[in-house]
């Protein structure tokens, strides 16, 4: 349920920026590739997430990067931003650390999502953990995130 709410939150955020093609079936028109960084990396999880994203954005290239934790996600985020090489794209990063009672009680429904526009790349990601830290350090400036809960 938390994962479904998180995915739907990202889709709602993305729909603000893109026109709805059909009032009957609300697919979003999107011409940029989507890269999804996630710690749900088993085959079932990847299949479920790809089905959700692909049905909302038909014809869009969706690539998955499975990671163990937010440190690995941070490395992949920097690598993918670099790979987009200034071209438009979307990066979704849903990685939530699960250890420790304080972390579980910090966010009632899991960590909120954020949106960051970095040149022509839209990055939607969870905000807890270290996922943005390396990117911020590599850019040499403080990132300005819009947080949605």
C-alpha positions in Angstrom: 0.0 0.0 0.0 2.8 2.4 0.8 4.6 1.6 -2.4 1.4 2.0 -4.4 0.8 5.4 -2.7 4.4 6.4 -3.5 4.1 5.5 -7.1 0.8 7.3 -7.5 2.3 10.3 -5.8 5.0 10.5 -8.4 2.5 10.1 -11.2 0.4 12.9 -9.8 3.5 15.1 -9.6 4.4 14.2 -13.2 0.9 14.8 -14.4 1.1 18.5 -13.4 3.9 18.9 -15.9 2.4 16.9 -18.8 -0.9 17.1 -20.8 -3.4 14.3 -20.4 -4.0 12.7 -23.8 -7.4 11.2 -23.2 -10.2 12.0 -20.8 -11.3 8.4 -20.8 -7.9 6.7 -20.2 -5.6 9.2 -18.6 -2.3 8.3 -20.2 0.3 11.0 -20.1 2.2 12.1 -23.2 5.8 11.8 -22.5 8.7 11.7 -24.9 11.6 11.4 -22.5 13.1 8.2 -21.2 12.3 7.2 -17.6 14.9 5.6 -15.4 13.6 4.0 -12.2 16.1 3.5 -9.3 14.5 1.2 -6.7 15.3 -1.1 -3.9 12.4 -3.3 -5.1 14.7 -5.3 -7.4 13.3 -8.8 -7.3 11.7 -9.9 -10.6 8.1 -9.6 -9.2 8.8 -6.0 -7.9 10.4 -4.9 -11.2 7.6 -6.4 -13.3 4.9 -4.7 -11.1 6.7 -1.3 -11.3 7.4 -1.5 -15.0 3.7 -2.4 -15.6 2.5 0.6 -13.6 4.9 3.1 -15.3 4.5 1.6 -18.8 0.7 1.7 -18.7 0.7 5.3 -17.6 3.3 6.3 -20.2 2.7 4.0 -23.2 5.6 3.9 -25.7 8.1 5.4 -23.3 11.4 3.7 -22.6 11.5 2.6 -18.9 14.7 1.3 -17.5 15.2 -0.1 -14.0 18.2 0.0 -11.8 18.0 -2.2 -8.7 20.0 -1.1 -5.7 20.6 -2.4 -2.2 20.4 0.9 -0.3 20.4 4.7 -0.5 24.2 4.8 -0.8 24.1 2.7 -4.0 21.1 4.7 -5.2 23.2 7.9 -4.8 26.0 6.5 -7.0 23.5 5.4 -9.6 21.7 8.8 -9.5 24.9 10.6 -10.4 25.8 8.1 -13.0 22.4 8.3 -14.7 22.4 12.2 -14.6 25.8 12.0 -16.3 24.5 9.4 -18.9 21.6 11.7 -19.9 24.3 14.1 -21.1 22.2 17.2 -21.0 19.3 15.6 -22.8 15.8 15.6 -21.3 14.8 12.7 -19.1 13.0 11.6 -16.0 14.6 9.8 -13.1 12.4 8.1 -10.4 14.1 7.0 -7.3 12.2 5.1 -4.6 14.6 3.9 -2.0 13.6 3.9 1.6 15.9 2.8 4.4 14.0 0.4 6.7 16.2 -0.2 9.7 15.8 1.3 13.1 12.7 2.4 15.0 13.4 6.1 14.7 13.5 5.9 11.0 10.2 4.1 10.9 8.5 6.6 13.2 10.0 9.6 11.4 7.6 9.3 8.5 4.2 8.0 9.2 3.6 6.7 5.7 7.2 6.3 4.6 9.5 9.1 3.4 7.9 11.8 1.3 8.8 12.4 -2.3 10.6 15.3 -3.8 11.0 16.9 -7.2 14.1 18.4 -8.5 14.6 20.0 -11.9 18.2 19.7 -13.0 18.7 21.4 -16.4 16.4 19.2 -18.6 16.1 16.3 -16.2 13.2 15.9 -13.8 14.1 13.9 -10.7 11.4 12.5 -8.4 12.7 10.7 -5.4 12.3 9.8 -1.8 14.1 12.3 0.5 15.2 10.2 3.4 18.7 8.9 3.5 21.7 9.8 1.3 20.3 9.7 -2.2 20.8 13.4 -3.0 24.0 13.9 -1.0 26.5 12.7 -3.7 24.7 14.6 -6.5 24.8 17.8 -4.4 28.5 17.3 -3.6 29.3 16.7 -7.3 27.5 19.8 -8.4 29.1 21.9 -5.7 25.9 23.6 -4.8 22.9 23.1 -2.5 20.0 21.3 -4.2 16.6 23.0 -4.1 14.0 20.2 -3.6 10.2 20.6 -3.6 8.9 18.1 -1.1 5.4 16.5 -1.4 3.9 14.4 1.4 
